[in-house]
Amino acid sequence: MYYSNGNYEAFAKPIKPEGVDHKSAYLIGSGLASLAAACFLVRDAQMKGSHIHILEKGPIPGGALDGEQITNVGYVMRGGREMDNHFECMWDLFRSIPSIQTEGISILDEYYWLNKKDPNYSLCRATEKCGQDAHTDKKFNLSDKGAMEIMKLFMTPDDQLANVKMTELFDDEVFNTTFWLYWRTMFAFKDDQSALEMKRYMQRYIHHIGGLPDFTALRFTKYNQYESMVLPMVKYLKDNGVVFHYNTTVENVLFTAKNGKKVASEIDVEHEGKKETIGLTEDDYVFFTNGSNVDNSTYGSQNKACGMDKVIHEDSSFGLWRKIAKQDSSFGHPDKFCMDPEDSNWVSATVNTLDGKILPYIQKICKRDPLSGGVVTGGIVTVKDSAWLLSWTINRQPQYVSQPNGQVLVWLYGMFSDVKGDYVKKTMRECTGEEICEEWLYHIGVPTDQIKELALKSANTVSVMMPFASAYFQPREKGDRPEVVPACSANFAFIGNFAETPRDTVFTTEYSIRTGMEAVYTLLNVDRGVPEVWGSVYNVRDLLDATVALRDGQKITTMKLSFGKKMVLKTALKKIKGTEVENLLKEHKVI
Ligand SMILES: Cc1cc2nc3c(=O)[nH]c(=O)nc-3n(C[C@H](O)[C@H](O)[C@H](O)COP(=O)(O)OP(=O)(O)OC[C@H]3O[C@@H](n4cnc5c(N)ncnc54)[C@H](O)[C@@H]3O)c2cc1C
């Protein structure tokens, strides 16, 4: 497997790998990582679909990418996906997956057309004092000291960031700024989480720094991701003969040693109460999504709280990873990620408005008609003074193909589920859907004498607790996440956000697709480049733009410098006078 960039490799079809007709694949889990790996097996490794088996514990595919309508409970989405134009592996794949909404186009075209015609941007990024615009006004409000703390992290080599928390590097000069308000709510970082991952994010999305405050950086699918991404991929796979085994729990994978390599030789499964063993040879490849940030999700309803389940169950993704990790030291350390659910949990909720009574309050904040069919909030609106640190968003409506006309689905989440609310004096995890809706209505400015009535009669709210939602961000060191294909492995790969791949960032759909692609290309020896992580961090123009944006548009000449440093800057500016360097700095408003 090797990385490439540019369109020479992008549009090339690889030669069929030798012997692939005699090989088969077993994918554990049917989340995005497995679905993507299966698509790459079909399209690029040219494996027969009937040789590809997807073993999924649940009754439906998609894993974290959900869009459910639970009978007698209502619509519920655990999350909504913010996506980027430089999800290179995603677009490489999605150009080949036919849309199920519009005949004759791919899901890349569907997404591209939609976001071209109706680009995303926000008209109110944060509120305070019950629905008033908090006037963050696209500013970061970082001091020079705060900017230097961020710059220092940006320049620190990875090995010096092993197990380091952000609290060890940043102080209030970063944490008390609008920059941090935007950052932590958009990406769901907590202050004590991984500095290494924060650095990766800064580098990975350096081209988007200027687009963070108003979300011009973001793009969204038309419907929820189950309908816009999972269903088309499943159709493509089924059309190619891939076999899906639902309600099939993998209990263990056993390995044997051969010629200095580890061979996955047996998969133990449980299907409808029956235990079965799948025997494997070196020609059978196994792809395992190790760890899931939606393991142990528990659902509430309008009248029920979601609760919390912190136990690592043997049959969960983390439970299975534990059993596999015991069999080789290079298979990672799951406990590094799943042992602090009090830190990694979030509660999200889907509010389904049932009539028009709540809509004017929404419209007043986001300045758009929620029923127009176009962009509504244009990304999350953060309630700056909420004890739960609530953020809410309304994507283009309808969010479900089946959604009744005139109804709106609002998605919200709180970063602190163990703190009492400002209106409802309960923690978010203790609240019923109706109570969560009350707290949100309070923060969007509904008069207190109307809150109860509207939450009861004009909305149906369903919450979900995800104890491991931000487990991806737990402080880590090299070796905690296994390599996609560990050096010792003959036929086994780790995929998803807990497998290690250079430079890419977790909590993303792209990461799952990338690891799926890398796993297939490595094990099957597919002779075509995997698109490298977008290289904006090596692009001087992006670095200049980000530097200026982080300082709210100020030129470098405004920095408060010591006399010595001021002289160095003066001399440097003199030296570049009349050169292309000076032109470049002027063009990017650095000077
Ligand atoms: C709330 C939330 C918000 C998000 N926001 C964004 C965003 O804004 N932008 C973005 O790009 N990404 C976002 N993500 C991340 C993205 O959705 C996930 O990273 C991605 O979908 C994970 O896919 P996966 O296949 O790697 O893992 P999962 O989807 O977790 O799949 C694991 C699968 O394994 C199955 N399984 C578990 N144990 C077993 C077993 N023993 N046997 C058989 N099957 C088993 C599970 O049922 C599941 O189907 C978000 C995720 C969440 C939860």
The ligand as an SDF file (V2000), in Angstrom:
LIG
                    3D

 53 58  0  0  0  0  0  0  0  0999 V2000
  -22.8540   11.4710   17.7060 C   0  0  0  0  0  0  0  0  0  0  0  0
  -21.8520   11.3620   16.6200 C   0  0  0  0  0  0  0  0  0  0  0  0
  -21.4880   12.4790   15.8850 C   0  0  0  0  0  0  0  0  0  0  0  0
  -20.5610   12.3640   14.8540 C   0  0  0  0  0  0  0  0  0  0  0  0
  -20.2280   13.4690   14.1320 N   0  0  0  0  0  0  0  0  0  0  0  0
  -19.4270   13.3390   13.0420 C   0  0  0  0  0  0  0  0  0  0  0  0
  -19.1870   14.4280   12.1910 C   0  0  0  0  0  0  0  0  0  0  0  0
  -19.6510   15.5330   12.4310 O   0  0  0  0  0  0  0  0  0  0  0  0
  -18.4190   14.2450   11.0920 N   0  0  0  0  0  0  0  0  0  0  0  0
  -17.8780   13.0320   10.7850 C   0  0  0  0  0  0  0  0  0  0  0  0
  -17.2310   12.9070    9.7350 O   0  0  0  0  0  0  0  0  0  0  0  0
  -18.0550   11.9760   11.6150 N   0  0  0  0  0  0  0  0  0  0  0  0
  -18.8130   12.1000   12.7200 C   0  0  0  0  0  0  0  0  0  0  0  0
  -19.0300   11.0390   13.5470 N   0  0  0  0  0  0  0  0  0  0  0  0
  -18.1690    9.8560   13.3800 C   0  0  0  0  0  0  0  0  0  0  0  0
  -18.6240    8.8210   12.4030 C   0  0  0  0  0  0  0  0  0  0  0  0
  -20.0190    8.7510   12.3340 O   0  0  0  0  0  0  0  0  0  0  0  0
  -18.0550    7.4950   12.8820 C   0  0  0  0  0  0  0  0  0  0  0  0
  -16.6710    7.6400   13.0880 O   0  0  0  0  0  0  0  0  0  0  0  0
  -18.2390    6.3720   11.8890 C   0  0  0  0  0  0  0  0  0  0  0  0
  -19.5790    6.3030   11.4360 O   0  0  0  0  0  0  0  0  0  0  0  0
  -17.8410    5.0680   12.5690 C   0  0  0  0  0  0  0  0  0  0  0  0
  -17.9760    3.9880   11.6900 O   0  0  0  0  0  0  0  0  0  0  0  0
  -17.2220    2.6210   11.9950 P   0  0  0  0  0  0  0  0  0  0  0  0
  -17.6410    1.6420   10.9820 O   0  0  0  0  0  0  0  0  0  0  0  0
  -15.7710    2.8930   12.0930 O   0  0  0  0  0  0  0  0  0  0  0  0
  -17.7160    2.1830   13.4360 O   0  0  0  0  0  0  0  0  0  0  0  0
  -19.2390    1.8570   13.9540 P   0  0  0  0  0  0  0  0  0  0  0  0
  -20.1980    2.6440   13.1480 O   0  0  0  0  0  0  0  0  0  0  0  0
  -19.1850    2.0610   15.3970 O   0  0  0  0  0  0  0  0  0  0  0  0
  -19.4330    0.3480   13.5670 O   0  0  0  0  0  0  0  0  0  0  0  0
  -19.1480   -0.7330   14.3990 C   0  0  0  0  0  0  0  0  0  0  0  0
  -20.1200   -1.8540   14.0270 C   0  0  0  0  0  0  0  0  0  0  0  0
  -19.7150   -3.0710   14.6630 O   0  0  0  0  0  0  0  0  0  0  0  0
  -20.8830   -3.7470   15.1390 C   0  0  0  0  0  0  0  0  0  0  0  0
  -20.4360   -4.6570   16.2100 N   0  0  0  0  0  0  0  0  0  0  0  0
  -19.9890   -4.3270   17.4480 C   0  0  0  0  0  0  0  0  0  0  0  0
  -19.6470   -5.4310   18.1300 N   0  0  0  0  0  0  0  0  0  0  0  0
  -19.8600   -6.4800   17.3080 C   0  0  0  0  0  0  0  0  0  0  0  0
  -19.6930   -7.8900   17.4380 C   0  0  0  0  0  0  0  0  0  0  0  0
  -19.2130   -8.4250   18.5640 N   0  0  0  0  0  0  0  0  0  0  0  0
  -20.0140   -8.6680   16.3950 N   0  0  0  0  0  0  0  0  0  0  0  0
  -20.5170   -8.1340   15.2310 C   0  0  0  0  0  0  0  0  0  0  0  0
  -20.7050   -6.8120   15.0660 N   0  0  0  0  0  0  0  0  0  0  0  0
  -20.3650   -5.9810   16.0850 C   0  0  0  0  0  0  0  0  0  0  0  0
  -21.7670   -2.6160   15.6050 C   0  0  0  0  0  0  0  0  0  0  0  0
  -23.1100   -3.0360   15.7350 O   0  0  0  0  0  0  0  0  0  0  0  0
  -21.5510   -1.5950   14.4860 C   0  0  0  0  0  0  0  0  0  0  0  0
  -22.4420   -1.8060   13.4170 O   0  0  0  0  0  0  0  0  0  0  0  0
  -19.9640   11.1150   14.5790 C   0  0  0  0  0  0  0  0  0  0  0  0
  -20.3280    9.9910   15.3120 C   0  0  0  0  0  0  0  0  0  0  0  0
  -21.2630   10.1120   16.3220 C   0  0  0  0  0  0  0  0  0  0  0  0
  -21.6410    8.9040   17.1000 C   0  0  0  0  0  0  0  0  0  0  0  0
  1  2  1  0
  2  3  1  0
  2 52  2  0
  3  4  2  0
  4  5  1  0
  4 50  1  0
  5  6  2  0
  6  7  1  0
  6 13  1  0
  7  8  2  0
  7  9  1  0
  9 10  1  0
 10 11  2  0
 10 12  1  0
 12 13  2  0
 13 14  1  0
 14 15  1  0
 14 50  1  0
 15 16  1  0
 16 17  1  0
 16 18  1  0
 18 19  1  0
 18 20  1  0
 20 21  1  0
 20 22  1  0
 22 23  1  0
 23 24  1  0
 24 25  2  0
 24 26  1  0
 24 27  1  0
 27 28  1  0
 28 29  2  0
 28 30  1  0
 28 31  1  0
 31 32  1  0
 32 33  1  0
 33 34  1  0
 33 48  1  0
 34 35  1  0
 35 36  1  0
 35 46  1  0
 36 37  1  0
 36 45  1  0
 37 38  2  0
 38 39  1  0
 39 40  1  0
 39 45  2  0
 40 41  1  0
 40 42  2  0
 42 43  1  0
 43 44  2  0
 44 45  1  0
 46 47  1  0
 46 48  1  0
 48 49  1  0
 50 51  2  0
 51 52  1  0
 52 53  1  0
M  END
$$$$
